[in-house]
Amino acid sequence: MVITKVVEWAPRVLAKGVAIAPSGLTCSLIEQLFRRLFASDSKAGAFAFLEGRWAGIEITDLGLQFAVSSQNQLLLVRPKAKPLDVKMRVTWPVLLQLATQQVDPDTLFFRRKLLVTGDTELGLQLKNLLDTIEIKERMPVFAYQQLELLAEKSLT
Protein backbone atom coordinates (compact mmCIF):
# COMPACT_ATOMS: atom_id res chain seq x y z
CA MET A 1 0.00 0.00 0.00
CA VAL A 2 2.76 2.47 0.91
CA ILE A 3 4.70 1.72 -2.28
CA THR A 4 1.53 2.26 -4.34
CA LYS A 5 1.15 5.73 -2.79
CA VAL A 6 4.82 6.50 -3.46
CA VAL A 7 4.38 5.51 -7.11
CA GLU A 8 1.32 7.75 -7.36
CA TRP A 9 2.90 10.75 -5.65
CA ALA A 10 6.55 10.50 -6.75
CA PRO A 11 6.18 12.15 -10.16
CA ARG A 12 4.23 15.09 -8.69
CA VAL A 13 6.66 15.61 -5.83
CA LEU A 14 9.70 15.26 -8.08
CA ALA A 15 8.15 17.59 -10.67
CA LYS A 16 7.62 20.26 -8.00
CA GLY A 17 11.22 19.84 -6.86
CA VAL A 18 12.47 20.14 -10.43
CA ALA A 19 10.32 23.24 -10.98
CA ILE A 20 11.71 25.12 -7.96
CA ALA A 21 15.32 23.91 -7.99
CA PRO A 22 17.82 25.83 -10.11
CA SER A 23 18.51 23.78 -13.25
CA GLY A 24 22.26 24.07 -12.64
CA LEU A 25 21.88 22.41 -9.23
CA THR A 26 19.69 19.65 -10.63
CA CYS A 27 22.18 18.97 -13.42
CA SER A 28 25.10 19.02 -10.99
CA LEU A 29 23.40 16.33 -8.88
CA ILE A 30 22.63 14.22 -11.97
CA GLU A 31 26.21 14.67 -13.18
CA GLN A 32 27.64 13.46 -9.86
CA LEU A 33 25.27 10.47 -9.87
CA PHE A 34 26.24 9.57 -13.45
CA ARG A 35 29.93 9.97 -12.76
CA ARG A 36 29.70 7.58 -9.80
CA LEU A 37 27.49 5.02 -11.53
CA PHE A 38 29.49 5.02 -14.76
CA ALA A 39 33.03 5.83 -13.50
CA SER A 40 34.65 2.59 -14.67
CA ASP A 41 32.89 2.77 -18.05
CA SER A 42 34.03 6.37 -18.58
CA LYS A 43 37.62 5.53 -17.68
CA ALA A 44 37.51 2.60 -20.10
CA GLY A 45 36.40 4.96 -22.88
CA ALA A 46 32.91 3.50 -23.23
CA PHE A 47 31.40 6.98 -23.61
CA ALA A 48 34.02 8.21 -26.09
CA PHE A 49 31.39 8.24 -28.85
CA LEU A 50 29.72 11.12 -26.95
CA GLU A 51 32.88 13.25 -27.01
CA GLY A 52 31.83 16.65 -28.35
CA ARG A 53 28.26 15.46 -28.93
CA TRP A 54 25.16 16.04 -26.84
CA ALA A 55 22.35 13.64 -26.00
CA GLY A 56 19.25 15.35 -24.63
CA ILE A 57 17.12 13.55 -22.08
CA GLU A 58 13.60 14.65 -21.24
CA ILE A 59 11.48 13.09 -18.51
CA THR A 60 8.18 14.57 -19.58
CA ASP A 61 6.03 14.10 -16.49
CA LEU A 62 8.76 15.56 -14.26
CA GLY A 63 9.38 18.55 -16.51
CA LEU A 64 13.07 17.62 -16.41
CA GLN A 65 15.36 18.21 -19.38
CA PHE A 66 19.12 17.94 -19.50
CA ALA A 67 21.90 17.11 -21.93
CA VAL A 68 24.74 14.60 -21.50
CA SER A 69 28.14 14.58 -23.17
CA SER A 70 31.62 13.27 -22.52
CA GLN A 71 34.88 15.16 -22.27
CA ASN A 72 38.26 13.71 -21.30
CA GLN A 73 36.61 10.52 -20.02
CA LEU A 74 34.21 12.45 -17.77
CA LEU A 75 30.47 12.64 -18.21
CA LEU A 76 29.03 16.15 -18.39
CA VAL A 77 25.43 17.11 -17.66
CA ARG A 78 24.08 20.53 -18.59
CA PRO A 79 20.61 22.06 -18.44
CA LYS A 80 20.72 22.94 -22.11
CA ALA A 81 23.08 22.26 -24.95
CA LYS A 82 22.71 23.53 -28.45
CA PRO A 83 22.60 21.82 -30.77
CA LEU A 84 21.49 18.44 -29.45
CA ASP A 85 22.66 15.54 -31.58
CA VAL A 86 19.94 13.22 -30.29
CA LYS A 87 17.03 13.62 -27.92
CA MET A 88 15.31 10.91 -25.91
CA ARG A 89 11.93 11.40 -24.23
CA VAL A 90 10.42 9.16 -21.56
CA THR A 91 8.07 9.33 -18.59
CA TRP A 92 9.05 8.60 -14.99
CA PRO A 93 7.56 5.04 -14.97
CA VAL A 94 9.31 4.20 -18.25
CA LEU A 95 12.61 5.52 -16.88
CA LEU A 96 12.23 3.27 -13.82
CA GLN A 97 11.54 0.28 -16.04
CA LEU A 98 14.59 1.06 -18.18
CA ALA A 99 16.85 1.56 -15.17
CA THR A 100 15.85 -1.78 -13.66
CA GLN A 101 15.84 -3.53 -17.05
CA GLN A 102 12.28 -4.75 -16.54
CA VAL A 103 11.35 -3.76 -20.09
CA ASP A 104 13.51 -3.94 -23.19
CA PRO A 105 14.29 -0.48 -24.65
CA ASP A 106 13.45 -1.70 -28.16
CA THR A 107 9.98 -2.74 -26.99
CA LEU A 108 9.46 0.69 -25.44
CA PHE A 109 10.69 2.36 -28.63
CA PHE A 110 8.29 0.42 -30.84
CA ARG A 111 5.43 1.10 -28.41
CA ARG A 112 6.34 4.81 -28.63
CA LYS A 113 7.08 5.05 -24.92
CA LEU A 114 10.73 5.85 -25.61
CA LEU A 115 10.92 8.55 -28.25
CA VAL A 116 14.19 9.21 -30.05
CA THR A 117 14.71 12.13 -32.42
CA GLY A 118 17.78 13.45 -34.18
CA ASP A 119 20.82 11.25 -34.80
CA THR A 120 19.20 7.88 -34.20
CA GLU A 121 22.53 6.11 -34.74
CA LEU A 122 23.96 8.01 -31.77
CA GLY A 123 20.82 7.21 -29.78
CA LEU A 124 21.23 3.54 -30.66
CA GLN A 125 24.88 3.57 -29.52
CA LEU A 126 23.85 5.10 -26.21
CA LYS A 127 20.96 2.65 -25.76
CA ASN A 128 23.19 -0.32 -26.55
CA LEU A 129 25.84 0.81 -24.08
CA LEU A 130 23.31 1.39 -21.31
CA ASP A 131 21.79 -2.02 -22.07
CA THR A 132 25.10 -3.67 -21.18
CA ILE A 133 25.50 -1.87 -17.85
CA GLU A 134 24.03 -3.60 -14.82
CA ILE A 135 22.83 -0.79 -12.55
CA LYS A 136 21.94 -3.44 -9.96
CA GLU A 137 25.63 -4.16 -9.39
CA ARG A 138 26.46 -0.47 -8.93
CA MET A 139 23.85 0.57 -6.39
CA PRO A 140 23.44 -0.34 -2.74
CA VAL A 141 21.20 -3.43 -2.51
CA PHE A 142 18.43 -1.70 -0.56
CA ALA A 143 18.33 1.29 -2.95
CA TYR A 144 18.12 -0.96 -5.99
CA GLN A 145 15.41 -3.10 -4.39
CA GLN A 146 13.30 0.02 -3.78
CA LEU A 147 13.90 1.21 -7.34
CA GLU A 148 12.87 -2.19 -8.66
CA LEU A 149 9.74 -2.19 -6.50
CA LEU A 150 8.79 1.27 -7.75
CA ALA A 151 9.28 0.11 -11.34
CA GLU A 152 7.14 -2.99 -10.82
CA LYS A 153 4.33 -0.97 -9.26
CA SER A 154 4.50 1.62 -12.03
CA LEU A 155 3.61 -1.10 -14.55
CA THR A 156 0.15 -1.49 -13.04
TABEL-V263664 format. One record per residue. N is the residue number from 1. RES is the residue in one letter. NEAR is the number of other C-alpha atoms within 10 Angstrom. D_CENTER is the distance of its C-alpha to the mean C-alpha in whole Angstrom. Layout:
# TABEL-V263664
n=N res=RES near=NEAR d_center=D_CENTER
n=N res=RES near=NEAR d_center=D_CENTER
This chain:
# TABEL-V263664
n=1 res=M near=5 d_center=27
n=2 res=V near=7 d_center=25
n=3 res=I near=13 d_center=21
n=4 res=T near=14 d_center=22
n=5 res=K near=10 d_center=23
n=6 res=V near=14 d_center=19
n=7 res=V near=19 d_center=18
n=8 res=E near=14 d_center=20
n=9 res=W near=12 d_center=19
n=10 res=A near=16 d_center=16
n=11 res=P near=19 d_center=15
n=12 res=R near=14 d_center=18
n=13 res=V near=13 d_center=18
n=14 res=L near=15 d_center=14
n=15 res=A near=18 d_center=15
n=16 res=K near=13 d_center=18
n=17 res=G near=15 d_center=17
n=18 res=V near=17 d_center=15
n=19 res=A near=13 d_center=18
n=20 res=I near=8 d_center=20
n=21 res=A near=11 d_center=18
n=22 res=P near=11 d_center=19
n=23 res=S near=17 d_center=16
n=24 res=G near=14 d_center=17
n=25 res=L near=13 d_center=17
n=26 res=T near=18 d_center=13
n=27 res=C near=21 d_center=12
n=28 res=S near=15 d_center=14
n=29 res=L near=13 d_center=13
n=30 res=I near=17 d_center=9
n=31 res=E near=18 d_center=11
n=32 res=Q near=14 d_center=13
n=33 res=L near=12 d_center=11
n=34 res=F near=17 d_center=9
n=35 res=R near=18 d_center=13
n=36 res=R near=14 d_center=14
n=37 res=L near=17 d_center=12
n=38 res=F near=20 d_center=12
n=39 res=A near=14 d_center=16
n=40 res=S near=12 d_center=18
n=41 res=D near=16 d_center=16
n=42 res=S near=20 d_center=16
n=43 res=K near=13 d_center=20
n=44 res=A near=11 d_center=20
n=45 res=G near=15 d_center=19
n=46 res=A near=15 d_center=17
n=47 res=F near=21 d_center=15
n=48 res=A near=19 d_center=18
n=49 res=F near=13 d_center=17
n=50 res=L near=21 d_center=15
n=51 res=E near=17 d_center=18
n=52 res=G near=11 d_center=19
n=53 res=R near=20 d_center=17
n=54 res=W near=24 d_center=14
n=55 res=A near=23 d_center=11
n=56 res=G near=27 d_center=10
n=57 res=I near=19 d_center=7
n=58 res=E near=18 d_center=9
n=59 res=I near=19 d_center=8
n=60 res=T near=14 d_center=12
n=61 res=D near=14 d_center=13
n=62 res=L near=20 d_center=12
n=63 res=G near=16 d_center=13
n=64 res=L near=20 d_center=11
n=65 res=Q near=20 d_center=10
n=66 res=F near=21 d_center=10
n=67 res=A near=23 d_center=10
n=68 res=V near=23 d_center=10
n=69 res=S near=22 d_center=13
n=70 res=S near=21 d_center=15
n=71 res=Q near=14 d_center=19
n=72 res=N near=13 d_center=21
n=73 res=Q near=20 d_center=19
n=74 res=L near=20 d_center=16
n=75 res=L near=21 d_center=13
n=76 res=L near=21 d_center=13
n=77 res=V near=25 d_center=11
n=78 res=R near=20 d_center=13
n=79 res=P near=18 d_center=14
n=80 res=K near=16 d_center=15
n=81 res=A near=16 d_center=16
n=82 res=K near=9 d_center=19
n=83 res=P near=10 d_center=19
n=84 res=L near=18 d_center=16
n=85 res=D near=20 d_center=16
n=86 res=V near=21 d_center=14
n=87 res=K near=21 d_center=12
n=88 res=M near=18 d_center=9
n=89 res=R near=18 d_center=10
n=90 res=V near=22 d_center=9
n=91 res=T near=17 d_center=10
n=92 res=W near=20 d_center=9
n=93 res=P near=21 d_center=11
n=94 res=V near=21 d_center=10
n=95 res=L near=18 d_center=6
n=96 res=L near=21 d_center=9
n=97 res=Q near=22 d_center=11
n=98 res=L near=19 d_center=8
n=99 res=A near=20 d_center=7
n=100 res=T near=20 d_center=11
n=101 res=Q near=18 d_center=12
n=102 res=Q near=14 d_center=15
n=103 res=V near=16 d_center=14
n=104 res=D near=11 d_center=14
n=105 res=P near=20 d_center=12
n=106 res=D near=14 d_center=16
n=107 res=T near=11 d_center=17
n=108 res=L near=16 d_center=14
n=109 res=F near=13 d_center=15
n=110 res=F near=10 d_center=19
n=111 res=R near=10 d_center=18
n=112 res=R near=12 d_center=17
n=113 res=K near=17 d_center=14
n=114 res=L near=18 d_center=11
n=115 res=L near=14 d_center=13
n=116 res=V near=19 d_center=13
n=117 res=T near=13 d_center=16
n=118 res=G near=14 d_center=17
n=119 res=D near=13 d_center=18
n=120 res=T near=14 d_center=17
n=121 res=E near=11 d_center=18
n=122 res=L near=19 d_center=15
n=123 res=G near=19 d_center=13
n=124 res=L near=14 d_center=14
n=125 res=Q near=14 d_center=15
n=126 res=L near=17 d_center=11
n=127 res=K near=13 d_center=11
n=128 res=N near=13 d_center=14
n=129 res=L near=13 d_center=13
n=130 res=L near=16 d_center=10
n=131 res=D near=15 d_center=12
n=132 res=T near=8 d_center=14
n=133 res=I near=15 d_center=13
n=134 res=E near=13 d_center=14
n=135 res=I near=16 d_center=11
n=136 res=K near=16 d_center=15
n=137 res=E near=10 d_center=17
n=138 res=R near=12 d_center=15
n=139 res=M near=13 d_center=15
n=140 res=P near=10 d_center=18
n=141 res=V near=11 d_center=19
n=142 res=F near=9 d_center=20
n=143 res=A near=11 d_center=16
n=144 res=Y near=17 d_center=15
n=145 res=Q near=14 d_center=18
n=146 res=Q near=12 d_center=17
n=147 res=L near=16 d_center=13
n=148 res=E near=19 d_center=15
n=149 res=L near=16 d_center=17
n=150 res=L near=21 d_center=15
n=151 res=A near=24 d_center=14
n=152 res=E near=16 d_center=17
n=153 res=K near=16 d_center=19
n=154 res=S near=18 d_center=16
n=155 res=L near=13 d_center=18
n=156 res=T near=6 d_center=21
